[in-house]
Amino acid sequence: MKDVPPAELLDLSSRRNLFFNSDNSLIIVANSKGRKRKPNSKTLAQILNNCTDEPFLDFLSKCFDWDPVKRITPLEAL
């Protein structure tokens, strides 16, 4: 789906150390069932049960942008 946030945004985060190493790589831990989930292993369409609605997928992709300046605004979303 989305890669890890850019280093500039990670540097602003107060809880970065909970989720990322000092080299900004993800800390991957097992969940309560012992499964380790890897980011970017599925596309947004796969997450949504093989959704084929391209305008909807494009809309969601714009909503999930890490950079708040680039992210779609509520007014643009309407």
C-alpha positions in Angstrom: 0.0 0.0 0.0 2.2 2.9 1.2 5.9 2.8 2.0 7.3 4.1 5.3 6.9 7.8 5.9 9.7 10.1 4.6 12.6 10.7 7.0 11.6 14.4 7.4 8.2 13.4 8.8 9.7 10.7 11.0 12.0 13.2 12.5 9.0 15.3 13.6 7.3 12.3 15.3 7.5 12.1 19.1 6.8 8.3 19.1 9.1 7.4 16.2 11.3 5.2 18.5 8.3 2.9 19.2 8.0 1.9 15.5 11.3 2.7 13.8 15.0 2.0 14.3 17.6 4.7 14.3 18.1 4.2 10.6 14.4 4.7 10.0 13.7 1.0 9.2 10.5 -0.5 10.6 10.6 -2.5 13.8 8.6 -5.6 12.9 7.1 -7.4 15.9 4.8 -10.4 16.1 1.2 -9.9 17.0 -0.6 -11.8 19.8 -0.9 -14.8 17.4 2.8 -14.8 16.6 2.4 -13.5 13.1 4.8 -10.9 11.7 3.1 -8.6 9.2 5.2 -7.0 6.6 4.3 -3.6 5.2 3.8 -3.2 1.4 3.1 -6.9 1.0 -0.4 -6.2 -0.4 -1.7 -3.5 -2.7 -4.7 -1.3 -1.7 -6.9 -3.3 -4.2 -5.9 -6.6 -2.5 -6.7 -5.2 0.9 -10.1 -4.3 -0.3 -10.8 -7.8 -1.6 -9.5 -7.2 -5.1 -11.4 -3.9 -5.6 -11.3 -2.8 -9.3 -12.9 0.6 -8.9 -9.9 2.8 -10.0 -11.4 6.2 -9.1 -12.1 4.9 -5.5 -8.6 3.4 -5.2 -7.2 6.7 -6.4 -9.3 8.6 -3.9 -8.2 6.4 -1.0 -4.5 6.7 -2.1 -4.8 10.5 -1.9 -6.3 10.2 1.6 -3.5 8.0 2.8 -0.6 10.2 1.7 1.9 10.6 4.5 2.7 14.3 3.8 -0.1 16.5 5.0 0.7 19.1 2.4 0.2 16.6 -0.4 -2.7 14.8 1.2 -6.2 15.5 -0.2 -8.2 18.1 1.8 -11.8 17.5 2.9 -12.9 20.2 0.4 -11.0 18.5 -2.4 -12.5 15.2 -1.4 -16.0 16.5 -1.8 
